[in-house]
């Protein structure tokens, strides 16, 4: 099966799910079956997507803080 080269909802969802779990960009790309270069191309072309992913990357940190407090 070929890797996706166009931004689609299914792939974005897979990336989002990985970032919520605290995955790195490399792990999220593996989960979504895209290359890191594709990820960086997409986020460069879609800054709002990068903002969303950055927010999701903070999710595990916030959950951990809430648990401790």
C-alpha positions, -999 to +999 in steps of 0.1 A: +000+000+000+014+034-010+019+061+017-005+091+016+010+121-001-020+143+002-034+157+035-065+137+044-087+134+075-078+098+083-041+106+084-045+138+104-067+118+129-039+092+133-014+119+139-036+136+165-042+103+183-005+097+185+003+132+198-024+129+225-006+098+238+027+118+240+043+103+208+072+120+191+069+133+155+087+102+143+063+078+162+033+098+151+044+095+115+050+058+118+014+055+132+000+075+103+022+057+078+038+089+064+074+101+062+087+128+085+093+149+054+056+146+045+047+157+080+070+187+078+058+196+044+021+195+055+028+216+087+048+241+067+019+245+042-007+245+070+005+265+101-029+260+118-023+222+116+011+227+133-006+247+160-031+220+166-004+193+168+016+214+192-014+218+215-021+180+214+016+174+223+009+192+256-020+170+265-001+142+283+019+168+303-013+185+314-029+152+324+002+143+344+001+176+362-035+172+371-029+137+385+000+149+407-019+179+420 
